[in-house]
Amino acid sequence: MTGFSRMLLLFLAISGLPALSLPASAQEASDEEEYKPVLPDVAIYKAMLNANKTTGWIQFRNYDDKQLIYFTALQTMHCRLSEIRYSVNSDTLDKRFPLGKCNPQIPFNLPDSNTNEYIYISLPAGEAKTLAIQAVWDDGAGSEIVVYKPCEGVGDATCAAIKTIKRPKKQTQEPVASDSPIRAVQSETPGKTFSAPTPSAAARP
């Protein structure tokens, strides 16, 4: 603020007259900062996870002589997850489903991809009798372990039924800081292949 501006304000204060707005160039610098997107609280994601448990964190579908298993429900929570652990026909949780890169501006959107690697896995028809799955949050805490089985007599509809629910065991592979879901690149899942039908026909729900 210039010396003249200070004298003007002092004069107005002494005389009892209301202060006039000074030109922008004479005003003090603003303390405002540009808004940056903040992820919704993890409690919202945990409520979503619990709400989706009965209908399925994953979904089975028979399609084109293949068995597709969709991870759509969990993928919408990728911004607060560090891992999706699963296993087919066992409860070892020895596999990892890839998580998309988080964009805090659209935290619930499915990852943009030309393939379906973030949506489903493809197995030979009837191979998966059960699928055990656990969500691991960005702080390393694991959800309960839910074992799903395919619904009976639903044709090619997407469906899953709960077989058992297990309390999480002590984690043997804790996520590390570099595994934060808000990162530029996420490592590929070793040994995973995706032999999928055309996206336009199979990419549902």
Secondary structure by P-SEA (a helix, b strand, c coil): ccaaaaaaaaaaaaacccccccccccccccccccbbbbcccaaaaaaaaaaacccccbbbbbcccbbbbbaaaaaaaccccccccccccccccccccccccccccccccccccccccccccccccccccbbbbbbbccccccccbbbbbbbcccccccccccccccccccccccccccccccccccccccccccccccccccccc
